[in-house]
């Protein structure tokens, strides 16, 4: 019995030994087995029809090694009991193969021959998904699949699984990867900073790495070369394991929570998801953090273990390292869409309607006389910056815009635009440039519009001083949960804006992110209020619109707008004439929605055209729009 048990175990360990390293030996073994091992007469025609290339269609899974077709060697068990009974047969078959196979030393020269290259078997192994994917079989529901990504709903998991199909490498490929990486670092004379566009930089490096791989491994297939080149470029100029996540435009957030723990992502459709990416060593995460910090000229170390930075595409990054984060370094990337959301997108998503958007256009425009000072308030992730960015598109193209941010996020289709960003202190604690410093400096730069990314400190007082001294059209965001709370926060430290200055602010837009049972996570403008003045010891607020959850829309309160009346006074127009101006803007927004125009370039173009030649744009819309739109334009003109 002991001998039989040993006989059963021996073939299994022999297969494991082969799969763990010597792929060429297994290939030769399989080749020789076709010549010598007896075959069932029924299986022979099938094998001839399909040929060896068809082998991957019916893989026999082996843990830790992707998949390989061993059906011709081992019988395929259907139940655990049958599997137990079939093992001796597998052992006998393998024993027969071993008895007829050439000695171990002989197959080695064959790897150098001109017959099938060694990469053939490696390619077959690599075409199968990693072993991690197979554990979901039978209990996973595929919610979505695109590229090399699958979103799975797995029984027993609280959140969906975001699964990236990572290629499995043989030992030869791992060694080749290491050698080419070292060679590229020493030999490539390409300066990454010479290519400001990340995609162009990636393309140049990919071409150089492809040439190196082809010269080092000419027998590798084009597809395999592409996969290996992509992996090397990810490490060299990308973000390592996080690179495919950063490049996925369907993700809003990427969250690394430490070593030996899965990376989490926030998907635009499926919300929080757990990935199959795990960092086993702190060094991997620290390398990514240091690369991000270097790109923006900031530092992170034991003395200052916190980092606020941005990626070249505008995505916002926060990182922490031990001893602040106890389970290892963490990274949180708030991604920006390559194609940012515009006012048209916000209308389509229900954040606001065209009537509100047209009114806000009037407020931001100011008809060239009195643009409103606007603050967008809300909680974290409520979409404040996106709304501010959309409102910035309404700024007339003839005006000079200066934006001030801690981390540059705004993307405006404005030509005359100066971007300023704060700077943390250096190693010696010197050289810090604060928001307040930049706001004060901006006042000496002849700005028409000042946009502060986030108002939260002494810069608020400087900004309100500017509003009170004739700098109209200032905009910014602030963390608050209601219009009334926004006022309280402005008056309290560290902002400490004097109450007498508060009425310089015209409009407060309140935005909230919440979960709807029918629609999932949604973002809505829940309140539009204006400052009507100071009475006694309190600031008076007028609520112009409030959110009705039952209708899922903003509803007018019927309160007359002080800002519109003030605009009528400054322009010499009546309120009814201002309503006609609002209708014109509403028609343009409706037409863009009707025509599917939503990109920042196109929307920005038509808004500019409205300012440059309003009549021509309206005639174009009349000719191309629907019958109802044409009728409305004829009525207005």
ZIQUI-V23285 format. One record per residue. N is the residue number from 1. SS is DSSP state (H for helix, E for strand, - for the rest). PHI is phi in whole degrees, -180 to 180 (999 if undefined). Layout:
N&SS&PHI ; N&SS&PHI
This chain:
1&-&999 ; 2&H&-62 ; 3&H&-67 ; 4&H&-63 ; 5&H&-62 ; 6&H&-64 ; 7&H&-66 ; 8&H&-69 ; 9&H&-72 ; 10&H&-59 ; 11&H&-59 ; 12&H&-62 ; 13&H&-65 ; 14&H&-66 ; 15&H&-64 ; 16&H&-58 ; 17&H&-62 ; 18&H&-67 ; 19&H&-65 ; 20&-&-76 ; 21&-&-157 ; 22&-&-93 ; 23&H&-65 ; 24&H&-66 ; 25&H&-66 ; 26&H&-65 ; 27&H&-64 ; 28&H&-65 ; 29&H&-61 ; 30&H&-65 ; 31&H&-63 ; 32&H&-68 ; 33&H&-67 ; 34&H&-67 ; 35&H&-80 ; 36&H&-109 ; 37&-&-72 ; 38&-&-66 ; 39&-&-124 ; 40&-&-72 ; 41&H&-62 ; 42&H&-72 ; 43&H&-81 ; 44&H&-62 ; 45&H&-62 ; 46&H&-63 ; 47&H&-63 ; 48&H&-69 ; 49&H&-67 ; 50&H&-78 ; 51&-&75 ; 52&H&-69 ; 53&H&-67 ; 54&H&-83 ; 55&H&-56 ; 56&H&-63 ; 57&H&-68 ; 58&H&-131 ; 59&-&-70 ; 60&E&-105 ; 61&E&-68 ; 62&-&-126 ; 63&-&-57 ; 64&-&81 ; 65&-&-134 ; 66&-&66 ; 67&E&-151 ; 68&E&-150 ; 69&-&-82 ; 70&-&-115 ; 71&-&-66 ; 72&-&-75 ; 73&-&-106 ; 74&-&-111 ; 75&-&-72 ; 76&-&-93 ; 77&-&-72 ; 78&-&-104 ; 79&-&-132 ; 80&H&-56 ; 81&H&-67 ; 82&H&-65 ; 83&H&-61 ; 84&H&-64 ; 85&H&-74 ; 86&H&-83 ; 87&H&-59 ; 88&H&-57 ; 89&H&-62 ; 90&H&-62 ; 91&H&-64 ; 92&H&-63 ; 93&H&-62 ; 94&H&-64 ; 95&H&-60 ; 96&H&-66 ; 97&H&-63 ; 98&H&-64 ; 99&H&-69 ; 100&H&-99 ; 101&-&-71 ; 102&-&-66 ; 103&-&-60 ; 104&-&-60 ; 105&-&-73 ; 106&H&-72 ; 107&H&-66 ; 108&H&-58 ; 109&H&-62 ; 110&H&-62 ; 111&H&-64 ; 112&H&-93 ; 113&-&-75 ; 114&-&-90 ; 115&-&-70 ; 116&-&-41 ; 117&-&-65 ; 118&-&-61 ; 119&H&-71 ; 120&H&-57 ; 121&H&-68 ; 122&H&-63 ; 123&H&-63 ; 124&H&-62 ; 125&H&-62 ; 126&H&-76 ; 127&-&-72 ; 128&-&-89 ; 129&-&-65 ; 130&-&-60 ; 131&H&-61 ; 132&H&-62 ; 133&H&-68 ; 134&H&-68 ; 135&-&-70 ; 136&-&-89 ; 137&-&-60 ; 138&-&92 ; 139&-&-136 ; 140&E&-120 ; 141&E&-113 ; 142&E&-80 ; 143&E&-83 ; 144&E&-163 ; 145&E&-149 ; 146&E&-156 ; 147&-&58 ; 148&-&-105 ; 149&E&-116 ; 150&E&-128 ; 151&E&-104 ; 152&E&-117 ; 153&E&-104 ; 154&E&-104 ; 155&-&-61 ; 156&-&93 ; 157&-&-97 ; 158&-&-71 ; 159&-&-129 ; 160&E&-61 ; 161&E&-100 ; 162&E&-96 ; 163&E&-109 ; 164&E&-99 ; 165&-&-82 ; 166&-&-85 ; 167&-&-69 ; 168&-&-92 ; 169&-&-107 ; 170&-&-80 ; 171&H&-63 ; 172&H&-61 ; 173&H&-69 ; 174&H&-63 ; 175&H&-66 ; 176&H&-62 ; 177&H&-59 ; 178&H&-65 ; 179&H&-65 ; 180&H&-66 ; 181&H&-62 ; 182&H&-65 ; 183&H&-65 ; 184&H&-64 ; 185&H&-63 ; 186&H&-86 ; 187&H&-98 ; 188&-&-68 ; 189&-&-102 ; 190&-&-116 ; 191&-&-91 ; 192&H&-59 ; 193&H&-71 ; 194&H&-74 ; 195&-&-122 ; 196&-&-61 ; 197&-&-77 ; 198&H&-58 ; 199&H&-68 ; 200&H&-66 ; 201&H&-60 ; 202&H&-65 ; 203&H&-63 ; 204&H&-63 ; 205&H&-66 ; 206&H&-60 ; 207&H&-62 ; 208&H&-66 ; 209&H&-69 ; 210&H&-59 ; 211&H&-61 ; 212&H&-62 ; 213&H&-66 ; 214&H&-65 ; 215&H&-72 ; 216&H&-82 ; 217&-&-138 ; 218&-&-65 ; 219&-&-82 ; 220&-&-77 ; 221&-&-71 ; 222&H&-59 ; 223&H&-61 ; 224&H&-69 ; 225&H&-59 ; 226&H&-61 ; 227&H&-63 ; 228&H&-65 ; 229&H&-62 ; 230&H&-63 ; 231&H&-66 ; 232&H&-69 ; 233&H&-65 ; 234&H&-56 ; 235&H&-75 ; 236&H&-74 ; 237&-&-124 ; 238&-&-100 ; 239&-&-122 ; 240&H&58 ; 241&H&-64 ; 242&H&-82 ; 243&H&-57 ; 244&H&-63 ; 245&H&-73 ; 246&H&-64 ; 247&-&-86 ; 248&-&-84 ; 249&-&-76 ; 250&-&-84 ; 251&E&-102 ; 252&E&-96 ; 253&E&-136 ; 254&E&-125 ; 255&E&-128 ; 256&E&-96 ; 257&-&-112 ; 258&-&134 ; 259&-&-85 ; 260&-&57 ; 261&-&-134 ; 262&E&-66 ; 263&E&-79 ; 264&E&-107 ; 265&E&-137 ; 266&E&-109 ; 267&E&-88 ; 268&-&-64 ; 269&-&-103 ; 270&-&-108 ; 271&E&60 ; 272&E&-69 ; 273&E&-134 ; 274&E&-102 ; 275&E&-96 ; 276&E&-97 ; 277&E&-97 ; 278&E&-134 ; 279&-&-92 ; 280&-&-88 ; 281&-&-126 ; 282&H&-62 ; 283&H&-58 ; 284&H&-60 ; 285&H&-69 ; 286&H&-62 ; 287&H&-62 ; 288&H&-66 ; 289&H&-61 ; 290&H&-64 ; 291&H&-64 ; 292&H&-63 ; 293&H&-63 ; 294&H&-64 ; 295&H&-61 ; 296&-&-109 ; 297&-&69 ; 298&-&-119 ; 299&-&-130 ; 300&-&-145 ; 301&-&-155 ; 302&-&-62 ; 303&-&-76 ; 304&-&-129 ; 305&-&-82 ; 306&E&-118 ; 307&E&-135 ; 308&E&-117 ; 309&E&-149 ; 310&E&-144 ; 311&-&-90 ; 312&-&-57 ; 313&-&-84 ; 314&-&98 ; 315&-&-63 ; 316&E&-96 ; 317&E&-125 ; 318&E&-123 ; 319&E&-136 ; 320&E&-134 ; 321&-&-130 ; 322&-&-58 ; 323&-&-87 ; 324&-&-66 ; 325&-&-97 ; 326&-&-76 ; 327&-&-99 ; 328&-&111 ; 329&-&-62 ; 330&E&-124 ; 331&E&-136 ; 332&E&-126 ; 333&E&-111 ; 334&E&-93 ; 335&-&-80 ; 336&-&-104 ; 337&-&-63 ; 338&-&-60 ; 339&-&-109 ; 340&-&-63 ; 341&-&-69 ; 342&-&-117 ; 343&H&-60 ; 344&H&-66 ; 345&H&-63 ; 346&H&-62 ; 347&H&-68 ; 348&H&-63 ; 349&-&-77 ; 350&-&86 ; 351&-&-62 ; 352&-&-152 ; 353&-&-108 ; 354&H&-66 ; 355&H&-63 ; 356&H&-66 ; 357&H&-60 ; 358&H&-66 ; 359&H&-65 ; 360&H&-65 ; 361&H&-61 ; 362&H&-59 ; 363&H&-63 ; 364&H&-71 ; 365&H&-66 ; 366&H&71 ; 367&H&53 ; 368&H&76 ; 369&-&-121 ; 370&-&-140 ; 371&-&-67 ; 372&-&-81 ; 373&-&-91 ; 374&E&-126 ; 375&E&-119 ; 376&E&-100 ; 377&E&-108 ; 378&E&167 ; 379&-&-87 ; 380&-&-64 ; 381&-&73 ; 382&-&-84 ; 383&-&97 ; 384&H&-60 ; 385&H&-66 ; 386&H&-63 ; 387&H&-66 ; 388&H&-61 ; 389&H&-62 ; 390&H&-67 ; 391&H&-67 ; 392&H&-62 ; 393&-&-69 ; 394&-&-84 ; 395&-&-67 ; 396&-&-57 ; 397&-&-66 ; 398&-&-84 ; 399&-&-101 ; 400&-&-92 ; 401&E&-113 ; 402&E&-123 ; 403&E&-109 ; 404&E&-128 ; 405&E&-144 ; 406&-&-72 ; 407&-&-130 ; 408&-&-60 ; 409&-&-126 ; 410&-&-66 ; 411&-&-134 ; 412&-&-110 ; 413&-&-84 ; 414&-&-115 ; 415&-&-77 ; 416&-&-90 ; 417&E&-134 ; 418&E&-111 ; 419&E&-106 ; 420&E&-122 ; 421&E&-137 ; 422&-&-69 ; 423&E&-135 ; 424&-&-76 ; 425&-&-69 ; 426&-&-83 ; 427&-&-60 ; 428&-&-85 ; 429&-&82 ; 430&-&-116 ; 431&-&85 ; 432&-&-71 ; 433&E&-119 ; 434&-&-92 ; 435&H&-60 ; 436&H&-62 ; 437&H&-59 ; 438&H&-71 ; 439&H&-63 ; 440&H&-62 ; 441&H&-66 ; 442&H&-60 ; 443&-&-63 ; 444&-&-96 ; 445&-&-107 ; 446&-&48 ; 447&-&-83 ; 448&-&-88 ; 449&E&-133 ; 450&E&-115 ; 451&E&-119 ; 452&E&-103 ; 453&-&-54 ; 454&-&-146 ; 455&-&-91 ; 456&-&-153 ; 457&-&-143 ; 458&-&-58 ; 459&H&-62 ; 460&H&-62 ; 461&H&-63 ; 462&H&-64 ; 463&H&-64 ; 464&H&-70 ; 465&H&-62 ; 466&H&-64 ; 467&H&-60 ; 468&H&-77 ; 469&-&-111 ; 470&-&105 ; 471&-&-88 ; 472&-&-81 ; 473&-&83 ; 474&-&-75 ; 475&E&-139 ; 476&E&-174 ; 477&E&-120 ; 478&E&-152 ; 479&E&-84 ; 480&-&-165 ; 481&-&-109 ; 482&-&-163 ; 483&H&-64 ; 484&H&-65 ; 485&H&-66 ; 486&H&-59 ; 487&H&-63 ; 488&H&-62 ; 489&H&-65 ; 490&H&-63 ; 491&H&-81 ; 492&-&-94 ; 493&-&-61 ; 494&-&-87 ; 495&-&-78 ; 496&-&50 ; 497&-&-80 ; 498&-&-59 ; 499&H&-58 ; 500&H&-65 ; 501&H&-89 ; 502&H&-56 ; 503&-&-61 ; 504&-&-67 ; 505&-&-79 ; 506&-&-94 ; 507&E&-126 ; 508&E&-117 ; 509&E&-104 ; 510&E&-99 ; 511&E&-123 ; 512&E&-135 ; 513&E&-108 ; 514&E&-148 ; 515&E&-101 ; 516&E&-105 ; 517&-&-64 ; 518&-&-89 ; 519&-&-112 ; 520&E&79 ; 521&E&-76 ; 522&E&-133 ; 523&E&-119 ; 524&E&-138 ; 525&E&-78 ; 526&E&-103 ; 527&E&-162 ; 528&E&-124 ; 529&E&-126 ; 530&E&-130 ; 531&E&-83 ; 532&E&-98 ; 533&E&140 ; 534&E&-115 ; 535&E&-125 ; 536&-&66 ; 537&-&-103 ; 538&E&-128 ; 539&E&-85 ; 540&E&-91 ; 541&E&-114 ; 542&E&-107 ; 543&E&-88 ; 544&E&-85 ; 545&E&-139 ; 546&E&-138 ; 547&E&-84 ; 548&E&-109 ; 549&-&-61 ; 550&-&-64 ; 551&-&-90 ; 552&-&54 ; 553&E&-157 ; 554&E&-81 ; 555&E&-118 ; 556&E&-68 ; 557&-&-86 ; 558&-&85 ; 559&-&-76 ; 560&-&-60 ; 561&-&-83 ; 562&H&-65 ; 563&H&-65 ; 564&H&-67 ; 565&H&-63 ; 566&H&-65 ; 567&H&-67 ; 568&H&-61 ; 569&H&-64 ; 570&H&-74 ; 571&H&-94 ; 572&-&79 ; 573&-&-98 ; 574&-&-85 ; 575&H&-64 ; 576&H&-67 ; 577&H&-67 ; 578&H&-65 ; 579&H&-64 ; 580&H&-65 ; 581&H&-62 ; 582&H&-64 ; 583&H&-63 ; 584&H&-58 ; 585&H&-66 ; 586&H&-64 ; 587&H&-62 ; 588&H&-63 ; 589&H&-64 ; 590&H&-63 ; 591&H&-65 ; 592&H&-65 ; 593&H&-66 ; 594&H&-62 ; 595&H&-88 ; 596&-&73 ; 597&-&-85 ; 598&-&-144 ; 599&-&-68 ; 600&H&-63 ; 601&H&-70 ; 602&H&-69 ; 603&H&-62 ; 604&H&-60 ; 605&H&-63 ; 606&H&-71 ; 607&H&-68 ; 608&H&-63 ; 609&H&-61 ; 610&H&-62 ; 611&H&-73 ; 612&H&-79 ; 613&-&-147 ; 614&H&-61 ; 615&H&-64 ; 616&H&-64 ; 617&H&-65 ; 618&H&-65 ; 619&H&-66 ; 620&H&-62 ; 621&H&-67 ; 622&H&-62 ; 623&H&-75 ; 624&H&-100 ; 625&-&-80 ; 626&-&-72 ; 627&H&-60 ; 628&H&-64 ; 629&H&-63 ; 630&H&-62 ; 631&H&-64 ; 632&H&-64 ; 633&H&-67 ; 634&H&-62 ; 635&H&-65 ; 636&H&-71 ; 637&-&-76
